[in-house]
Amino acid sequence: MALQLFGLFFITGIVQESLADEITYAYVSDTNLIPTKQGLANAGELLGAGTGDIEMFGGSIYQIAVGDVTNSAVTIYQQDYYFVEGGVSNTAFSEQAVLVAVVGGVGSAAVSGLGYAIDAYDDVLMATAPTGNSLYGGVFVYHDNINDQWTQVQNLQPLKKRTMNGNFGYDVALNNNGSLAIVGEPDNGYITTAAGAAYIFGTANGDKKTYWTQLQELYPDNGPANSYFGAQVEMFGKYAAVTSPASCEVGSQPIHCE
């Protein structure tokens, strides 16, 4: 389940126990900043189904990406209108596109597990499939062209030292201007078992629409086994933050691996 605050919007996934699935609702705060369910396909009803990440993005027109790992897809919803009436905000979104990931060209099977993590900036979206791509994972880059057609433009992979079952793409984050991205691979075993890794990618001259290349590999200093460095990642400007959430022991002394 995921959630996000974006301007006046609060986006969250709700677990529907009877279906053992996740459903996604969007909420928009009123003038008193109280979350109020709004008109998303029948006055606040279900906005997509999925078991993955949720990302809201955009400028003058908002969009929501809903990951559906079970069906290996990401659905894009676009805002139709937004207005305030009687002190209450109203908005509506409609489905714009359904994204899948393909490795190997036209006619190849879709990559499984797409939508586990999602981040977007302007007209570029990255969606991950950490258990797909023959268990090597992947981060798939999509571009929304001037005709509102989303197209897969690239499959990001580490240049070297990747690990099968390493969960490359467990998390992904673009920085605040969309020129850099960081990808986590918490089960990477290059240093030792599941010590983890993270990778920085950038674009030529900061142009997010051009080809993305790997700029740097990050590994934990003297990372112990099972520390899962790269489980969560974030970027702002040229600064990156990477978590290593697991506890471990050195001898008989328990420590927290950071």
Buried (B, 14 or more C-beta within 10 A) or exposed (E): EBEBEBEBBBBBBEEEEEEEBBBBBBBBBBEEEEEBEBBBBEEBEEBBBBBBBBBBBBEEEBBBBBBBBBBBBBBBBBBEEBEEEEEBBBBBBEEBBBBBBBBEEEEEEBBBBBBBBBBBBBBBBBBBBBBBBEBBBBBBBBBBEEEEEBEBBBBBBBEEBBBEBBBBBBBBBBBEEBBBBBBBBBBBBBBBEBBBBBBBBBBEEEEBBEEBEBBEBBBBEEBBBBBBBBBBBBBEEEEBEBBBBBEBEEEEEEEEBE
